[in-house]
Amino acid sequence: MAPTEATPTIVQLAERITTSVAELQACLSAQGLESPSFAENSPPELPSEVHHLRDKVLDATAELHEVLLEPLMLIYKFAGVSNVVSIDSIVRFKILDMIPSGGQVSFDEIADKTNLDKRLIRRLLRHAITMRILAEPEPDMVSHTKTSKFLAIPYISAWATFESHDTWPAIPRIGEAIQKWPHSEDATETAYALANGGKSVFQVLGSDPEAAMRFAGGAKAMDHVPGCGDASVAKSYDWASLGDVRVVNVGGQRGSVAIDLAGKFDNIKLIVVQDAPPVIQGADSAVPDALKERIQFMPHDLFGTQKVQADVYFFRMILRSWGDQYAVKILQAQIPILRPGAKILIHDAILPGPDSASPLWRERVLRSVDMALKFYFNSYDRHLDEWKALLAAADERFVLHRVHERMDSNLSVLEVHWDV
């Protein structure tokens, strides 16, 4: 006879869920905030002060759901390939625009407007409804949920299109690429390259404006990933503690982060935003007049020798797109201009170890991004020991002084000092 557990796992999980949900609702009620729902106008985010309770609920409900599934159904949950079909279709045929805000529309009307068969429309939409993306308030009528309203945001739709149009064709080639180039860090030796005639993602985006626009939507969608939005940078590090400083934002794109930092921290006397010429062209027009003297744009090659002497060199989600052999070169390119005590601030992901207290739901997001980096760039997100090894490989004078972490962010700041 099998030993009897004092309290079965599923009961423990149910108790944990009940307790955490009660605490969560009490916090929301105390602040006069609406309880989460799938209603069209339900707030899409919870306040940060209840995230620790949300994390407990998400992990416990996921575990309870998954422990009750048969093995095949659990594998299917994570390996099912059909989800993208309906998501792509409702974006591709602009079905979300056909649904009135606060109202509903019939399957027949959508079929007429899209020139698609009603049976197909019903299949696609009801599949999306099972994922809570849409709702069917009455038979053959469809309405928005908060998820579909979010998906209708133009740059979120662009991200969804990028996933189906650009990511999807590469997915079946991942095993082939790993088998063909098991030790490669070259961006032309990836699943993405196999699906794009041998071109790297950098080459495709540089030559295909439509693909670049889709990719830009994906980048903008990062604003909704915990701690990854541009506005989160100001909270990720104690910028005021630096005193009066000059900052170089290496790979700073069109300066949105620089504008935010300069507007919030008067001690940052100058931010030089460096990126490729096509990226920064015309970017200065978006700088408010009050900040124009403190923000400059400069053409720069990531692998080119740094020419600007500053107190801080800021890399935001740059090194994650390059394998070690290339990331080392990027760091080494700063060395000729570095003064003793100069700081390298690296705003990037640090993958959790097996003993991490990180919520499982968030770790799943991190691991998914790590997989995407592999088939896009042949790069990867790094564990802390891998970050330390990367810095040592670049130069032993790069000394990791401190890691700044936030519980509500998927990114951390590695504060590196140039120690001579």
Secondary structure, 3 states (H helix, E strand, C coil): CCCCCCCCHHHHHHHHHHHHHHHHHHHHHHCCCCCCCCCCCCCCCCCHHHHHHHHHHHHHHHHHHHHCCCHHHHHHHHHCCCHHHHHHHHHHCCHHHHCCCCCEEEHHHHHHHHCCCHHHHHHHHHHHHHCCCEECCCCCEEEECHHHHHHCCHHHHHHHHHHHHHHHHHHHHHHHHHHHCCCCCCCCCCHHHHCCCCCCHHHHHHHCHHHHHHHHHHHHHHHHCCCCCHHHHHHHCCHHHHCCEEEEEECCCCCHHHHHHHHHCCCEEEEEEEECHHHHCCHHHHCCHHHCCCEEEEECCCCCCCCCCCCEEEEECCHHHCCHHHHHHHHHCCHHHCCCCCEEEEEECEECCCCCCCCHHHHHHHHHHHHHHHHHHCCCCEEHHHHHHHHHHHCCCEEEEEEECCCCCCCEEEEEEECC
